[in-house]
Amino acid sequence: MRRLLRMCYQIEATQRLRFESVAVKLKRARRCQLVDEVREIWKVTIGRACFAMEVGRSLYAYEARRDDQAALSKRIKEIIGTHVR
């Protein structure tokens, strides 16, 4: 645990970020990128890297999905926009 925290502080020094603000102020993509850097540099698991960077593993694994009916919804909105009463 101490080794992992020490690693995070080293990353902090090189990227000039405050460790406490990593989970709060950065966007999801940047937090996941930092987790990837920790994993690559110190060869740790996703769980350990996420724990050290205060990022949830579910957030790291999250992938946005569009609704299957997105095209249908878009077409309905177009029809509604062109309908004149």
N, C-alpha and C positions, 0 to 999 in steps of 0.2 A: 504494500500500500504506500509506504513512504517513497519507494523507488518511483512508483507511478506518479505520485504527486510532484516529486522532484522533476520528473520529465515534463510535466505540465508547466512548471515554473520556468523551465528552460525554453519551452516553446513560447511562453509568454514574453520572455526577454527578447527572443529573436523577432517576434512579430509585434512587439510593443502593445500588447493587449493586457488588460487587467483580468486575472483569472476569475474574479468574482463576476465580471460582466459578460463572460462568454455565453452563459446560458440565457441571459436576460436580453442583451441588446443586439446580438447578432441574428441575422436571418437564418432560417433553417438550412438553407443551402451552404452557408458559410460554416455553420456549426458542424454539419456533416463532413465538410471538407477538412476541418480541423481534426475530426475524429479519424478520418482516413490518413492524415499526416502522422498522427500519433501511432496508428497501427503500422504504418510503413516504416517509420523511423525506429520504433522500439519493438516491433514484432510481437505485439500483444493482441489479444482477442478483441472482438467488437465490444463485448460486454465490459471488459476492463477499460478500454479506451473511452467508451461512453460514460462509464462511472467517473473516470478521472476528469473528463471535460464537462461533467454535469449535464449530459444529454441523455434523454431516455432512449433505450434501444428501439422502442416502437417508433419514435420520431426518426431515428436513423434509417429504419427499414421502410418508412412510409413512402408510398407512391400514389400520387393523385390519379384518380380515375374519372373519366368523363362518364356521364350518364349514357346508357345504351340508346336512349331515345333522344339524344341531344339534337340530332338532325330533325327529328319530328317536332320537337319543341321550337326549334328555330323557324321551321316552316309555318307552324301555327302562329307564331308571333308576327311573321311576315303577312300572313293572311289577315290577322286582326288589324295590323297597321294600315292595310290598303282598303279595308271595309269601310264604306261610307254609309252613314245612317240617313 
